[in-house]
Amino acid sequence: MSRIFATGRTISLAAGLILVIFAAAAADTAQPGWGIIGPGGGGSMFFPTVSPHDPSVVLIACDMTGAYITNNAGKSWREFNLRNRVDSFAFDPTNPRVIYAGASGVFRSEDSGTSWRLVLPEPARGVVEQMVGDHADQSFRNPGWPGGKVESIRVDPDKGSRVLAAVVSDRVHVFLSENSAKTWTKLVEVPDAKAHALFLDPATPPEDRVMYLVTDSSVYRIRLGQPEPEQLAIPASIRSIVHGAAGFDNRSRRTFLYLLSPAQWRGGQLHTGVFSSRDGGKTWDELAGGLEQNVTNGDARSLPRFNFIGVSEKHAGTAYLGVVRHPEKVNGKIEDFFGIMKTEDSGNSWRWVVRASDRASASNRTKGWLERNYDAGWVGSPHGIGVSPTNPDVAYATDYGTAFYTVDGGKSWKQVYCNDQPDGSVSTGGLDVTTCYGIHFDPFDRDHLAISYTDIGFFHSFNGGKSWTQALKGVPEEWINTCYWLVFDPEVKGRAWSVWANAHDLPRPKMFRGNFDRFLGGVCRSEDSCRTWVRTTAGMPDNTVSTHIVLDPRSPRDSRTLYVAAFGKGVFKSTNGGAAWTPASDGLGTNRNAWRLVLLPDGTLYLLVARGLKNGQVIDGALYRSSNSAGSWEKVALPPGVNAPNDLVFDPANPSRMYLACWPYPIDGTERHGGVYFTEDQGASWRSVFNENAHVYGVAIDPSRPGRLFINTFDSAAYRSDNGGQSWRRLEGYNFKWGHHVVLDPHNPEMLYLTTFGSSVWHGPVDGVPGAFEDVAPFQGPDTSQTGRVFFFDDFDSPQLDASKWNAGLHQWGRDNNGVVPENVRLKKIEDEGKQITVLETEAHGDLYKGPVKGVRRVRPAAGADSHEPARYERTEGGTRVGGLVITREKYGPGRYEVRMKNLPLSGGCSCIWNYLETKDDYTEIDIEMPANGKAKEPNWANWAGLNTYYPGPEHINEKVFDLGTPQNDGRFHVYRWDWYDGAHGEPRVEFYLDGRLLFTSTKNIPKSPAQLWVGNWPAFWSGDFQYDTQHLYVDWVRITELR
């Protein structure tokens, strides 16, 4: 989807195409006013990267989109969010304040990671952001940008203005900037699928620098001045490159390269698959020197496996090797060891510096809660190892749930993901990488709260969330991966029920891979405030993947009625507090993916059935209602097109009023049928109250103020409405990519909790933090940091013109032309710098046109008629001198107006953007017209534009005929923009821009009233000759944003 939200005629406060990145002032807060709570750690972490200036400054990424920085060697971390998983980091070796991060684009920080801005794709060339797919996969569209992931970044060690980035999409594309990431050129591309490493050889002259690129199948040597890649010869036994790294050896003044490939048995000998070159890739050695030690001889199962190598870039003889499996014979039995090996002599010899197995943790590594509560195999082998470029004794490593580091070359390691408390509980240090579903409150103890987690089960706190304890005792071991929900008994102190499964991340469809029946789950009960649990599943199959539970408070306290949503099984009901369960699915269809239950005060039940997959085909979700305590179910019609209901809440003052959160799905590349829907009649009818492109996961209603709603999304934002969904505003200060539920704080009506898919639980004000410290970096225009709300956006990425946004023009004005007609407006796929995009195409007809389309002529009003009555048109006999354009359905006032457009290529026809309002008492018009008045006959006619403002009054016109300095019919897209100020932020004015460059500021006759925006071409008589048949103008996107 495109990252813009609007609800009918009501504008939301989306961040839109504006990147909002937050930097924390304290270790465990994402922003003043927002805090993240939980135990710390718990999810996979990658790409630890150590600053060459200060080894206590380190960056880490999580696969659930968060990124983290520490400035004190892991004592505390600060989370920042770049809209997608970060796959690479790079420090500028010449400037400690400059850092780069690679995600779906390249981001640059100039303040030591406090704030970030997008630098590639180039914002000045126009950037459109999209979020499409079940995980709202974020990407950028931009001329020349291949999309994909930025897997490696390198800054020249002698010239900080030189930056290289390897971008992987269909192949590996390497981009080069020579001016500190202001502009970029594509240096080279190679037909490979991964970019493990970029390295610049510091022994080569800066003016003729040599770059090494390690991919999944090759090693390339490239001279920056002659960017023709030289594919180096590598050993024939290398079938694929699992990982690679490079560094510089100061003693020999040579570049060392390391490659990892799968180990093999050949001729009864173990070949480790670990290679090094000490001469820049001219020759290679396969390394052993301890890697083969104690490895049992045999088949492929007994092969060691190495997955990652970290090199000290200025001490390349020192490297740390990630070991996934090292099978050794111990007491006559084969045991798999894993951890980290290290070399200090360029790979001639290796020794263990972290050695563990499923039976025993590494003895030289301090433990956090994960190592204490699980066996060592849970956290597994390192996913990443980052070595200090300047001190090879300093290294950081990450795995499935922890981060740890050494400062003594691997003799000892310290965990840096949680803080141990004297009472045995733990607190986060800011490295929060966990997915959670709910936060739950003990009705008898305001300081007792619990979090239901994926992968790490269940944690609770007895001090209001300051520290946490894991509570899995009594839960069947095969279930403990995920606790989906919890309910406390409102009348019996200490009693609670929880639902569990070893199928995590539901309802995401990735979990339908393979046979879903293999997953196990069920219900547990506690009588001691969740400290211990007892399985209570009589009547349930072992594979009852339980995702939600509700308690009927009207039922007797000693024989509670409970309902459980069982994914793939339907609904189960208990009338004796969970001691026994019976199926309660009569009336449900074949899709039994029961996801959530809602119990109304009168006992009516609603069931949300999740969208699923079967044999690779989508199975629609559904909504059901039961009026007889789940004795039977009747289907409730979903809003048209909706097939993935995700959450449902009711107005406690009027339960017939409900809000439904829905997940969209792509139609021709555009997300549709998601958002939020409202019913006043228990689902008999629905209307949309939030953009259908949005991936809305959870919705909440304030019981004390029923008109106040909150939603959380997978689109880097949460929102609030104070008028029942008529309008929305973003909760500033929160910007995590994948949001789950909104839970109002029962102990503080001015606070709420946001659960997330990857960042634990955020706690903050119900107002958000207006004006929170944010790095607002516009994706278009390097100097436009005052933008706020997105009033309007369309990137035309849909099957047809969106009739809710646009009208196709049928008008005629001026002399010697036949107007504009809807037949000359359409959507079309074209190629833009190597990529297919969908654009708005408007056609222009010249004097040579003989086709079937007819023009129009305005019928003048009768004498004495109101000159401002709606115009009438009649068709002409011919179709020459006819244009095409679109007009927004709504009127928009002061703000930033931007259009990425490729103009008409020929003389005769005006490429134009303008807004327009004319009534008896009012007139508004702001124009960008090309070519300009009276200049069409000039030799350089295509350089000129009219930049005009109009306002009622005796001198209502302020026209500027401006030489843009470059032809606007050059066959390229340009971004045309005006900033219209109404006096709220300085003097009234209109600033005109081309590709981010300020052209002209108009301060006279500035319009005040909202007007419709017109975009396209019209056959102005002054625009030159019309000696052609047809020509075309293309519009990539249109955006209108607030100026703050």
N, C-alpha and C positions, 0 to 999 in steps of 0.2 A: 504494500500500500504506500501511497505517498503520505508523508508525515504531516497531514493537515486534517483538522477535525472541524466540521461545522454541522449544525443540527438544523436542517431546514433553513429558515430565515434567521435563526439565532446563531450567533458566532461564539465559538468556544475559545478558551484561553490557551490553546495548544501552543507549545513551543515552536511547532511548525518546522520549517527548515532551518531553525536556529538552534545551534548546539548549545546545550546548557550543561556545564560540567561544574561540579561542586568540589571544593577543597575544604577539608575539616580544619578547624582550629584546635581541636583536641583529638587525642588518639582514638577515642571510642565514639566520636560524633561525626556524622556525615556533614553536618552544617550546624551552626548555632541554632538551637531550637529543635533540631532533629538529632536523635541518637539511634545507634544500632545496638540491639541487645542480643545476647546469646553466649554460647560457650567459646566461640572462636574456632577457626579451622573447620574441618569436617567435609570438605569438598576438594576436588582435584585442582591443583595449582601448577603453573607452568612458567617457563621462561624467566627464571630469576636472573637479574642483570645487575651487576655491581658497578658503581660509579668509578671511573678511573681517577677521580679527584679525591674521593673520600669513601673508603670501603664500608662505612656505616650507612651509606645511602644506597638503597636497593629497591628495585622494582620487581613486582610479581604480577602475573595475570591468572585469572580463573577462567575455566571453560564456560562459566555461566555469566559472562560479560563483564564482571567487575575487574578492576585493576587496582593495585595497591602500591604505596610507596612508604618507606620508612627512612627517617633521617637519623635514627639512633640505634642502628644494628638490630632492629626487630623488637625493641622494647615496646614500641607502639607503631601502628600503621594507619594510614589514611586512605580511604577508598575514593577512587574517582571513576567516572563512567564515560566511555567513548562510544556508546551506542551498540557495541558489538564486542565479541571476544577479541582481545589484543593478542596478536601472534608474534610481535617483535618489539623490542625496545632498543634504543641507542642513545648513549650520552655523547655530547659534543666534547671531544678530547681537549678542545682549546678554550671551552667556556663552561664552567661548572653549572651555570644557570640554565643552559639549553639542553633539553631532552626531547627525543622523538619517540613516538609510539605508533605502531602499525596495526590497524584493525581493518575496517572496510575502506580506509583511507589512511593517509599519513597525517598525524597530528604533531604539533610542535608546542613546547612550553618554553617560555623565556624567563620563568621565575621559579626554577627548580621544582617544577611539577605542581605548582599551586593552581595554575590555570593552563588551558590548552586551546589551540585553535586548529582548524582544518587547513592544511596547506597543499595536499594532493588527494583528490583532484583539485585543480586550481579554482578557488572560489570565484575569482574575477571572470572566469569563463562561463559561469553559470552552473550551479549544482542543484540537482533534484534528488531528494532522499526518498527511498521507498522502503516499506516494510511489508513483505509478502510471505505467505506461507504459514504453516501451523505454528512455528516459533517466531512469527513476525520477523523473518530474516531481513536484516537491514542492509541496504546497499545504496550506492550513489550512482547517479547518471550524470555524465559530463562529456563534452566533446573530447575524444581521444582517450577516455578512461576505459580500460578493459573490464572494470569490475573485479570481483574476487577479493582475495586476502593479501595483505602486505606481510609477507613472511620473513623478510630480512631488511634491515636498514643499516647503513654504514656512513659514518662521517669521516672525512679525510683527517688523519691525525695531524697534518701540518697546515691544513687549510679548512677551517671550520665552515666556511661558506659552501664547501662542496659536500653534497649529500646524495647518496644513492639509495634507491628503494627497489626491492624485488617484489613484484606483484604477481600473484598466481591466479589465473582464471582458467582459460582453456590451455594456456601455456604460461611460461615464465616471461614476464616483461620487466625489464630493468629501466628505471627512470633516473635521470640525473638532473640535479640542480647545482648551478655554480654561484647562486646569489642567496644563500641561506634560506632556501625553500620558497623563495618568492615566485619563481617560475621554473618550469620543468620541461625537459625534452626526453623523448623515449630514446634510450641509448641502444638497446638491443633487445631482441626477444629470441627465445629458444624453445623447442618443442618438448618441454619437460613438464612434470606435474607437481613438483615441489621445489622450493628454494630453501635449502638448509642453511646456507651461509653465504654472505658477501664479505670479502676481505680486500682491503687496499694495501698493497705491498709498500711499506714505508721506505724501503731501500731504493725504490724507483723514483725518478725525478717527479716532483709535483706536476710539472707541465706535461709529463708523459707517463702518468701514473698507470700502474698495472693493477687490474682488479681480477680477483678469483671469484668464481661463482660455482658453488657446489649444489647440485640438484639431486633428484632421486635416482638419476641414472648416469650422470656425467659430471665432469669437472671442466670448467671453461676458464681460459686465460684471455683477458680482454684489455687492450690498451685504450684508455679513455679517448686519446686523440685519434685512434683508428679503430672504432668500435666494431670490428669484424671478429666474432668470437672464434677463438682457437680451441677446439675440443681436444683436451689432453688425453693421451693414452692412459688407461687405467688397467689393472690386472684383469685378464679374461675371466677369472673365476668370480668376479663381482657381478652377481645377477641383478642386484638392485642396491641402492645406497640408502640405508636406514637412517643414517644421520651423518653429518660431517661438520668439521670445524677447522679453523685456521688461526695461526698466530705467528708472531715474529720472534725469532731467536736473536737476542742482542749480541750474543757471543759470536755466532757465525755470520750474523747479518743476513740471515736467510728466512724465507717464509716456510713454515712447516704446515703441512696439510694432514688431517686425519679423516679417515673414512671408516664407517661401520657398514658391514653387509652381513647377511645371514651366514652363520657358521656352517661348515659342512664336514662330513666324513668322506675322505677320498683316499683310496688305497690303504684303508686301515689307519689313516692318520687324521688327527683333528686339525682342521683349518679354521682358525678363530674368526675369520672375516673382519678382523681389525687391521687396518693398513695405515701406514704413514709415509709421507714423502718429506725429505729434509732438503730438497732442492727445488722447491716450487713446482712440483708435479712432474719433473723429468723422469724420476725413477721412484719405485714404490717398494716397500717392504711389508710383508705380512708379519704381524706382531704376535708374540707368544709371551715368553719371559714371565710365566706365572699365570697367564690367562688360561692355560691348558692344565694347570696343576690340579691333580686329584680328579679330573673329569673322567668319568667312567666311559669306557669304550663301548660302542653299541650303535643303536639305531638313532633316528632323528630325535626321539624323545630324550635321549641323553646328551643332546647338543646344548652347549651354553647359548645364551641369548643376551646380546648387548643392545641397548636402545638409545643411548645418549652419550655424548662426549663434550665435556666443558674444558676449554683451554685458557690458560692465562695468556692474554694476547701479547704481552711484552716479555713473557717468559715461556715460550711455546714448548719448551721441553717438559713442562709440567702440565699434566692433563688428568682429569677425573672422569672415570668411565662408569656409566650407569649399567648395572647388572640386573637383568630381569630374572635370569635363571642360570645357576651354575651347579649342575648336578654332580655331587660327590658321593663317594662310598664311605659311609660312616657305620662302623660296627657291622659290616657286611650288608648294609642296606643303603639304597640310593636316597639321598636327601638333597632337596633343592635349596640352595642358598641364593640370596639376593642382596643388593646393596650397592656399594661404590668401591671401585678399585682405583688406584692412583699410580701414575708413573712420574718420576722426576728426571728421567733420562731419555726422553723422547720416545718412550714405548719399549725400550730394551728390557725393562723389568717392571713388574706390576705387583702391588700388594693391596690387600684389603684395608680400607679405612672405615667402612661401615659393612658389617657382615651379619645377616640375620636369616632366619628361616621361619617357617610357620610355627615351629616349636619354641623359638627363642628370639627375643629382640636383640638388637645390637647392644653390647655391653658398654660401649663408649658414647652412648647417646642418651641425653636426659629425656624423661618421659613427660608427656602431657596426658590429658584425659583419654585420648584415642589409644595411645600405647598401653595405658593401664587397663582400659576396659575391653580391648580387643586383642586378639593375637597379632603378631607382627605381620602376618600375611594380609591383614585387612588394609593397611596403608600401602603395602607393596613396595615395589622398587621405585627409584626416582623417575619422575617425568621430566625433570629438568635439573641441570647443574650450572650455576653461574659462578665463575671464578674471577676474582679481582684481577683486572688487567695489570696492576702494578705490584700486587703482593700475592703470590701464588699460594700462600698459606691461608688465605681467606677465601672461602667458598660457601655458597648457599645452595640448598637442594630442596626440591618439592616433590610430593607424591600424591596419593589419592586423598589425603586429608590433612597433611601436616607440612610445615616448613621448618628447616633446621639449618644451622650453620656452624662452621669451624673457623677458628682464628689461629690454629696451630698446625695447619697442614693435614688435618684429619685425625689427629690423635684423639680429640674429643669433639663432640657435637652438642649443640644446645638447641632445644625446640624454641620457636619464636611465634607460635600461633595462639597461645592461651596463657592466662595468668592464673597460677595456683593460689588458692586462698587457704588460710589456716584451718578452716573447718572441713577441708576436702573438696569444697566446691571450686568452680573455675569461672573466670570471666574473660571476655574477649579483649584482645589488645588491638582490635581494629581489623584483623584479618578474617573477615566473615564471609564464608563461601558455602553456605548451607541453604537448602531449599526447605521451606516450611509451608504448612497449610493453614494452621490456625493458632491463635493465642487464646488461652482459656483461663477463666478466673474462678477461684474457689469462693463460693458464696459465704463461707464462714471465716475466711482469713484473707483480708485484702492484700497481704504481702505474699500470698501463695498464688503464683501464676505458672502456667505450663505452656510449652510450645510443642506442637506435633510436627515432626520433621521427616523428610525423606533421607534415606541412607544412614542416619544416626538415631532414628527412632524417636525418643521422647526425652525431653529435659524439663525440669521444673525448678522454680526458685522460691525460697521462703523469705527473701528480703526485698521483695518488690522489683526483682529483675536485676539486682546488682551483681549477683553471681548465680551459678547454675549447677545442677547435679543431674546426671543421667540416671534414669530409673527404668531399667529393663528387667529387673528381677521378677521371675515368674512368667514372663512373656516367652512363648515357645521360640527357641533359637531360630527356627526357619522363618519366623515372622519379623524379626527385629529390625529389618531394613527400614520399614516405613510405618509410622503411626499417622493415619490420615485425619483422625478427629477424636475429640474427647468431649464427654458431657459429665458435669458434676450433678449429683442429686441435690436439688434445691432445699431439701428438708432434712437430709441425713448427713451429718458432718463426717467427712472422710471418705464418703462413698463416691465412686466415679466409674465410668465405663469408657473404654477406648477401643478403636477399631484399627486393624493392622493388616499388612500384606508384605510379601517380598517382591511385589510388582510395584516399582516406584514410578514417580513422575506422571501418573494418570491425571487427567484423561488424554495426555499426549499420545497420538496414534503410533509413535515409534514402539510403544509397548505391545503392539499387536504382532510384532515380528515373531514368527514361530507359533507354537501352540500355546494359546493363552491359558489353557487349562493346567499348564505346568505350575502356575503360580499358586501359592498357598496364602491363607490368611484367616482372620476371624475376629472374635471379640474377647476382651479381657475385662475383669472387674477388680476394683481395688476397694478395700475398706479402711486403708490407712493413709489417706491423702496422697495416693499415687506412689507411695514408696515401694510397694510390692504389688504384684498382679497375679490373678488367677485366671486361667483360660476358662471361658464359659461359652461353649459352642454346641451343646447337645442339640441335635437336629440339623446342624449345618454340615455340609461336606467339608473336607479338609481344605479344599481349594476355593474357599469362600473369600475372595478378595474384597475386603470390606472397606468402603471409602467414606461412609458417613453414618452417623447415628443421631437419633433424636429421642428425647424422653417426653412422654406425655405427663405434664405436671398435675393433671387431674386424677391420675391413677393413684391407687393406695401406695403409701410410702414403703410398705413391706412387700409389695408385689407390683413393681413398676411395669408399666407398658413401655416397651422400647421398640423402635423400628431401625433396621439397618439396611443401607443401600449396599448391595453386593454386586460388584462389577462382573457382568457376564451371567449373573444368576437371578437378578431381580431384587425383590424385597423379602426380608425376613422379619418376623414379629415375635416378640416375647411378652407374655403377660405375667411373668413371675421373676422380674428383675434380671433376666438373662439366663436363668437356670436352664431353660429349654426354649428352643426356637422352632417356628413353623414357617414354611414358605407362605408368602402373601403377595403373589404376583398375578392373580387371576385378572385377566383383561389386558395384560401387557403384551405387546407385539413380540416379534422374533428377536428384536434387538433388546437384550436384557442388561445393557451396560448401565445399571442403576448407579447414579453418580451422587446426587444430593437430594435430601428430603426437606420439605418445609411443612411445619405444623402450624396451622392457624389457631387462634384462640378457641374457635368453636369445634375443634377436632378435625376439620378438613385437612387432608394431606395433599401435598403436591410432590411429584417425583420428577426430577430431571434425569433423562436418559441421555448419555453422552453419545456423540458421533463416534463411529467405530470403523474398523476395517475387517473385511472377511475375504480371503482369497485375493487380496490386493484391491478389492472394490470398496468404495465408501458406503457405509451404512448410515443412514440418516438418524440423528438423535430425535428425541421426542419429549413431550411434556404430558404428564398424566395427573388426574385428580381422583381422589377417593373421598367419598362422603360417609363411608361406613367402616372407618378404622382399618383400612387396607384389606377389607373383605373382598373388594373388587375395585378395579381401576377403569376410568374412562379417559379417552384421549382428549387433550385440549389442543386445539389447532394452534400451531406456532405462527408467528408473523410470516407472510409470504416470502418464500426463498430461504428462510432460516432453517438450518438443520443441525445446529450445535448450541443448544442452550447450556449455559455454564453456571449461572447463579440466579436466584430468585428471592426477592424480599417483598414484604407487604407493609402497607401503611397501618400501624397499630390502631390509629383512630378510625380507619375504614379499610378493613382487610380486603375488600373487593378491588382496591387500588394496589397494583403490584408493578414491580419493575423487574425486567428480565435482561440479564447480561448474556450476550451471544458472541460466539466466535465466528469470524468470517471465513470465507474460502475464496480462492482465486478463480475468477472468470476472465479468460483472455488476459491474464497478467494483472488484473485489478481485484483487490479484495472487496467482497460484497457480502451483504446479509449478516454483518456482525453489529457491534454497537450495543445500544440499550433501547428497549421497547417498554412502553407503558400501557397498562390496561386499567380501565375503571369498572370493568364488568367481569372480573375473575377470568379473563382470558378469552371472552367471546370476541373481542376486537382488540387490536393493538395499533399503536402508532410509534414511530421512531422518535427518540428524543436525544440520540447521540449518533454520530456519524457511523454509517454501516461499514466503513472501512476499518474501524477500530477493533483491536483485539481486546475486548473487555472481559476480564477474568472475574472480578468480584464487584458487587454493588452492595451498599449499606445505606440504611435510612436512619436518621436521628429520631429516636422515639419521642424525644421531647419537642422536636421541631419537625413534624412530618414532611414539610416541604424541603428540608435540607437532605441532600443526597450526596453520596461519595462513590466514586468508582476507582478501581485500579486496573491497569492495562499492561499488556506486553509491549507497549509502545513508548517506554521511557517516561511515563507520566501517570499521575493520579489527578483526579478532578473533583471539584465540588460544585454543586448547584444549590442555590437557595430558593428556587422557585419551581420545584418539582420537575426539573429537567428542561425547562424552557431555555436556560442559558447555563453555561459552565465556565469555570475558571480553574486553571491549573494550580495545584498545591506547590508553590515555589519552594525550593530547597530539597525536593525529592525528585530524583531523576534516574532511579535504577531501571534498567531495561525491562526486566521481566517481573511484573508485579502480580501478586495473587490477591488475597482478600483485604478488605478494609474492616477493621474491628474498632468500634468506638471504646474509648477507655471508660469503664464503668465507675472509676473512682475520680475522674477528672473530666467534666464535660467539655473542656476546652482542648482535650488531647485525643489522639487516635493512634492506632497501630496499623501498619501496612506489612503484611506478610509477603514474601518474595520467593521467586524461583532463583535462588543463588546468593542472596545477601541477608539472610536471616530475617529479623524483624526490625523495622524502622518505627520509631516512636516520635511523634511530633505534634505540632498544633493543628487543630481542625482548620485553621486559616492558612496552613502552610506558614512560610516565613516570607511575607511580602518584602521584596527588595533584598532577599537573602544574597550573601556573597556568591556570585555566580560568574563564571567566565562565559559570556555570551558572545560566541564567535559566529557571525553569519556565514552560511555556506556560500552566499553570493555577495560579493562586494566586500573588500577588505576593510572598509572604513565605516561600516554601518551598524555599530554596536548598539544603536538606540532602538532597535526593533523589538516589538513585543508580540501582541496577539496576531495570529494569522486570520485575516478577515476572509480571504478567498484564495483558493489555489486550484489549478487544474493542469495536469500534465498530459491530458488527452490519451492516457493509457487505458482505453476502454473500447468496446466494440463500436460505439457510435457517440456522437456528440451528446454530452450530458444535458438533457433538457431541463434539469432542475437548476442548472447554472447559466445556460446560454439560450439566447434566441438567435437563429440565423437571420441576417438582415434582409429586409425587403423595403428599400428606401430609394429615394432619388432627390438630389439637391444639386445646385449649381447649374451651369449651362453646358451644352454640347456633350451630354453623356446620357446613358440609359440606365443609370442607377446601379444598385447592388441587389442580387437575388439569392435565395437559399440554395438554388441548384449549384451555385459556385462554391459551396462550402461542404467539406467532407473530411473524414479522418483517413490517414494513409500511413503505411509503413514505408520508411525511407532509410537509407544508410547514412549514418553520421559518423565520420571518421572511423569506419570499420565496424560500427555496431548498428543493429537494426533498432530504430525507435519509432514510436507512433506519434504523428504530428497532426496538427490542424492544417489542412491545405485549403487556401482560398485561391480561386482562379480569376484571372483577368482576361478579358477579350479585347483584342485590338480591331483595327479596321479591316483586317483580312479574315476575320472570323465568319464562317458560313454554317456553323452548327445549329442544332435545334433549340438551344436555350434562348429565350426571349428576354429582353430587358423590361424595365418599367418606367412609367412616366407619372409624375405626381399630378393629381387632379386638383386644380386650384379651387379653393372654397368660393362659394357664390358671393357676390357683392354684398357687403354688410355682415357677412358671417364672421364669427370669432376666428381670428388668424391663428389661434393656438389650439383649435379643435384638432382631434386626431386626423392625420393625413390619410388620404385615399390614393390608391395607385391603380393604374391600368397597364396591361402588358403592351409593349411596342411590337411592331412588326418584325424587327430585326434584333440581333443579339450582339451587335458591335458596341464597343465602349461600355462594357458591363463588368462590374467587379463583384467581390464577395467579402463578407465580413461577419463577425459575430458580436453580440451585444449581451452583456451580463443582464440577468433577469432582475437583480437587485441593484440598489444604488449604494455607493460607497463614498465616504467622506475623506478628510485628510488622512494621509498615510503614505507608505511607500508603494509605488506601482512599478512592477517589473515584468518585462516580456522578453523571452528569448526567441528571436525571430530571424529568419533568413528572407531578405527582401526580394521583391520583384527584380529580375535581372536586367530588364530592358526599359528604355525610355517609353513613356506613355502608360500612366497608371501610378498612383500614389500609394506607397507602403506607409501605413499610418497606425497610430495608437492615440486615442483621445477619450476623454470623458465628456459627457454632454448632458446638460439639463437646460430646458428652456420653458418657462411658464410666463404668465402675464407679468409677474413681479420679480422674476428671478432668472438668472442666466449663469451657468457654469460651463467652462470648457478649458481644458488643458490639452495641448496637442504636441505630438512629435510626428511631423509629416516629412516624408522623403520621396522625391526631391522637393526642394523648397520653392516658395513663390518666386516666379520670375527668373529662376536659375536653371530651368530645365534645358535651355538652349546653350548654356555654358559648356565648354569642352569637358570640364570636370563636374558635370551636373550631378553625378552620383555621390559627390562628396558633401552635398549640402542638405541641410535639414531645417525645417521650420520648428522653432521651439516657442510656443505661444501660450499665453494665459489671457482669459477673457472674464470680465465681470461687469454687471450692469452699472452704467454710469455714463457721464458725458464723454469720457475717454476710456472706454471699457476694454480696449485692445492693447495688449503689450506683446508685440511680435518681435521675434529675434530670428533673423536668417543667419544660420551659423555654418561655417565651413568646418566639417568634422575632421578634415585632414586626411581622410582615407575613404576610398569608395565603399559605399554601403551595399552595392550590388556585386560584391566580391565572391558570391557563392558560399559564404560562411555564415554561421549563426552568430549574432551579436545580442548582448543583453542591453536593452533600452530601459531606462528607468527615470522616474521623477519622484522626488520627495516633496510632498505637499504639506506644508506646515500651516496650522490655523492660528498661530499666536500663543498656543499653550506652552510651546517650548522655544521661546525666542520669537523674533518678529515674523509676521506672516510672510511666506516666501514659497517659491517652487524652485527646486534645484534639479537640473537636468543632467543625466549621466549617460555615458556610453562605455560599456564594458568596465564599469567601476570607476571611470574617470570623469570628474566633474567638468561639465562643458560650460554651463551658464546658470546664473541664479537670477530669477525674476522676482522683483520685490514690489512691482506695481500691479494693481488690479487683480489681486489674488482672490480666487473664488472661495466661497464659504460653504456652499450647500452640497450635500451628497448627490452624486450623479452616476449614471450607468457608464461602464467602460466599453468602448468600441475598439475592435482589433481586426485588421485585415487590409484590404486594398479597395480603393475607389477610383474611378476614371476621371480624375481632375483634368479639366481642359488645359491647365497650365503645366501639366507634368511631362510635356514633350510630345513627340509624334507617336502614333499608334500603329506603326507599320509592322504588325505581327498578327499571328492567328490567336494563340493563347500563351500565357505565361503564368507562373505560380509563385505564391508566397507561402512560407511554411512557419508555423508557430510551434515551438517545442513545449513551452509552459508559460503560464501566467500566474502571477502572485501579487496579492495586496496584503500588506502588513501594517500594523500599528507602529507609529513613531512615538517612542516614550520620552 
